């Protein structure tokens, strides 16, 4: 009985984990197509890549950042030293 309870606790804790997602939306109207950028979080979040978005001279209207499905696997293999991050963003309408 203890073994079954332990298995249930471990499996429920693994199945209830989720991926990191964050977003920012400005009041400016977004225009055009969605752009995406791949980056990385280095050394457990101490260093990170910045989205330059050179194709958005007016600024960004919406940004969504998340770990891709393989991010937790890569982070686990590298012990958190490298974690891939994916960003999707829209430019402000001209």
Backbone bond lengths (Angstrom), bond angles and torsions (degrees), N, CA, C in turn:
res aa  C-N    CA-C-N  psi(-1)  N-CA   C-N-CA  omega(-1)  CA-C   N-CA-C  phi
1 X - - - 1.455 - - 1.534 111.10 -
2 X 1.316 116.39 -39.80 1.472 119.76 179.32 1.525 110.85 -64.74
3 X 1.321 115.92 -37.33 1.460 120.30 -179.77 1.534 110.77 -65.69
4 X 1.312 116.98 -40.54 1.469 120.87 178.03 1.526 110.16 -64.97
5 X 1.313 117.04 -43.06 1.464 120.54 178.94 1.521 111.05 -63.43
6 X 1.316 117.01 -41.19 1.460 120.86 178.54 1.525 110.93 -64.80
7 X 1.319 117.28 -41.66 1.467 121.13 177.57 1.523 111.16 -63.32
8 X 1.320 117.33 -39.85 1.463 120.71 178.07 1.530 111.89 -65.43
9 X 1.293 116.80 -40.71 1.464 120.62 179.33 1.527 110.78 -65.77
10 X 1.311 117.11 -45.41 1.466 120.98 -179.54 1.518 111.00 -65.62
11 X 1.316 117.70 -46.50 1.462 120.02 -178.52 1.525 111.80 -67.10
12 X 1.321 118.37 -37.25 1.469 119.25 178.70 1.522 111.39 -69.66
13 X 1.328 117.74 -34.32 1.461 119.21 177.87 1.521 111.36 -70.48
14 X 1.324 117.95 -34.33 1.464 120.55 177.19 1.517 111.92 -72.75
15 X 1.306 117.44 -38.15 1.456 120.96 -178.50 1.530 112.94 -76.75
16 X 1.309 117.41 -19.24 1.462 119.46 -178.29 1.525 112.85 -92.25
17 X 1.335 118.11 0.85 1.464 119.67 177.89 1.519 109.20 -73.97
18 X 1.312 116.29 153.22 1.460 120.02 -179.95 1.515 109.47 -134.97
19 X 1.298 114.92 169.83 1.449 121.50 179.08 1.520 109.89 -93.00
20 X 1.309 115.97 152.33 1.454 123.06 179.07 1.522 109.84 -71.96
21 X 1.318 117.50 132.39 1.456 123.40 175.18 1.515 108.38 -142.73
22 X 1.335 115.95 136.93 1.461 121.03 176.67 1.514 108.30 -143.80
23 X 1.320 116.59 150.81 1.454 120.54 179.08 1.514 112.34 -147.99
24 X 1.324 115.34 152.70 1.454 122.41 176.69 1.515 107.39 -135.57
25 X 1.324 116.68 130.08 1.454 121.77 178.71 1.520 107.91 -124.68
26 X 1.332 115.87 128.23 1.459 120.03 178.66 1.529 109.05 -95.68
27 X 1.334 118.12 164.65 1.462 120.08 178.30 1.532 113.01 -72.94
28 X 1.315 118.13 -11.00 1.462 121.37 179.40 1.525 109.49 -69.29
29 X 1.322 115.98 147.70 1.463 119.46 -179.44 1.520 109.47 -78.37
30 X 1.315 114.72 137.19 1.450 119.08 -179.11 1.515 109.80 -88.24
31 X 1.310 114.61 149.04 1.456 118.66 -179.98 1.511 110.75 -138.85
32 X 1.303 114.45 159.08 1.460 119.18 175.53 1.508 113.90 78.65
33 X 1.317 112.89 -162.54 1.463 119.96 -175.71 1.525 111.18 -92.24
34 X 1.298 113.98 166.85 1.467 120.72 178.13 1.525 109.29 -80.20
35 X 1.315 116.20 134.94 1.462 122.54 175.51 1.522 107.54 -106.65
36 X 1.321 116.14 156.95 1.458 118.56 175.16 1.511 110.26 -138.27
37 X 1.303 114.57 152.97 1.456 122.30 -176.16 1.522 107.63 -140.19
38 X 1.312 116.37 136.76 1.453 121.34 176.16 1.517 108.51 -103.19
39 X 1.300 116.48 134.21 1.452 121.36 179.79 1.512 110.03 -140.05
40 X 1.311 115.57 -166.56 1.459 119.92 -178.35 1.514 110.53 -149.77
41 X 1.296 114.65 149.01 1.454 122.37 170.18 1.516 106.33 -103.93
42 X 1.312 116.69 124.35 1.456 121.67 -176.34 1.519 110.88 -106.08
43 X 1.287 116.74 145.17 1.458 124.18 172.83 1.530 112.66 51.41
44 X 1.313 115.80 59.68 1.466 124.26 173.63 1.524 112.43 60.78
45 X 1.335 116.99 30.81 1.461 121.43 177.46 1.509 114.87 94.90
46 X 1.325 118.38 1.83 1.463 120.25 -179.48 1.527 112.16 -73.66
47 X 1.314 117.65 -30.47 1.461 121.66 177.38 1.506 109.51 -126.94
48 X 1.315 117.08 142.47 1.457 119.53 -178.16 1.528 110.38 -146.64
49 X 1.322 115.95 160.04 1.456 122.28 177.73 1.529 109.09 -84.63
50 X 1.307 115.68 153.07 1.463 122.04 -178.87 1.525 108.45 -111.97
51 X 1.331 117.00 139.99 1.455 121.33 175.60 1.516 108.75 -81.77
52 X 1.330 116.52 115.47 1.459 120.76 -179.70 1.526 111.66 -77.05
53 X 1.314 117.34 -43.17 1.468 123.69 179.22 1.521 111.50 52.04
54 X 1.335 116.46 52.80 1.463 121.46 178.85 1.523 112.44 -61.80
55 X 1.325 117.09 -24.77 1.459 120.82 -179.20 1.533 112.46 -78.58
56 X 1.328 117.35 1.68 1.464 122.82 179.74 1.538 110.35 -118.04
57 X 1.336 118.33 77.19 1.464 119.81 -177.38 1.533 113.05 -66.69
58 X 1.329 118.40 -25.14 1.465 122.32 -179.68 1.528 112.71 -86.24
59 X 1.326 117.04 -11.34 1.456 121.21 -178.89 1.519 111.97 114.79
60 X 1.322 116.15 -176.24 1.456 122.66 -177.79 1.528 110.27 -105.27
61 X 1.323 116.06 136.60 1.462 121.06 178.46 1.522 111.08 -95.49
62 X 1.323 117.14 -34.49 1.469 121.10 -178.09 1.519 109.42 -151.58
63 X 1.330 116.14 137.57 1.463 121.45 178.90 1.525 108.15 -135.72
64 X 1.312 116.94 133.24 1.465 123.07 174.63 1.529 107.83 -127.03
65 X 1.309 116.37 130.16 1.457 122.65 -179.22 1.520 109.20 -123.12
66 X 1.328 116.59 135.98 1.463 119.81 177.78 1.519 111.11 -155.75
67 X 1.316 115.06 162.22 1.455 121.29 171.40 1.523 107.22 -82.20
68 X 1.326 118.44 130.75 1.467 119.16 174.53 1.529 110.36 -68.83
69 X 1.319 116.52 169.25 1.460 121.23 -175.37 1.527 112.05 -58.38
70 X 1.310 117.34 -31.01 1.458 120.50 -178.54 1.529 112.41 -88.40
71 X 1.322 118.20 -2.43 1.456 122.51 -176.37 1.517 113.91 -62.11
72 X 1.314 116.95 -41.65 1.458 119.72 179.92 1.521 112.14 -68.93
73 X 1.318 116.62 -31.93 1.463 120.54 177.61 1.530 109.90 -68.10
74 X 1.340 115.84 -48.48 1.471 120.39 179.86 1.527 110.19 -62.91
75 X 1.318 116.85 -42.46 1.458 120.79 179.26 1.528 111.06 -62.25
76 X 1.310 116.98 -39.57 1.461 120.61 178.46 1.516 112.55 -67.18
77 X 1.332 116.74 -40.55 1.465 120.61 179.65 1.528 110.93 -65.58
78 X 1.341 116.50 -39.27 1.470 120.34 -178.23 1.519 112.39 -91.81
79 X 1.330 117.25 8.06 1.466 123.11 -179.41 1.534 112.36 57.88
80 X 1.322 116.31 33.50 1.456 121.37 176.26 1.512 115.29 86.30
81 X 1.320 117.46 -1.08 1.461 119.65 -179.07 1.530 110.54 -68.53
82 X 1.318 118.11 -36.70 1.464 122.96 179.69 1.523 109.02 -130.56
83 X 1.319 116.52 126.06 1.459 121.72 175.74 1.520 108.48 -133.08
84 X 1.337 118.87 119.21 1.457 120.22 179.62 1.527 111.41 -70.80
85 X 1.331 115.65 145.00 1.464 123.02 179.11 1.522 107.81 -131.36
86 X 1.323 116.14 139.43 1.457 121.83 178.35 1.530 108.71 -116.72
87 X 1.338 116.41 133.29 1.467 121.51 179.21 1.518 109.59 -121.67
88 X 1.319 115.94 135.10 1.459 123.17 174.22 1.522 106.67 -117.44
89 X 1.331 117.40 134.33 1.455 119.33 -178.38 1.514 111.96 -147.90
90 X 1.320 114.64 156.37 1.462 123.95 176.96 1.519 108.51 -119.69
91 X 1.324 116.36 141.31 1.460 121.69 175.95 1.524 110.24 -80.79
92 X 1.329 116.22 158.65 1.461 121.44 173.24 1.519 108.39 -71.29
93 X 1.323 116.34 138.71 1.450 121.73 -179.60 1.528 109.66 -66.02
94 X 1.289 116.11 137.53 1.479 121.36 -179.36 1.497 112.33 -77.24
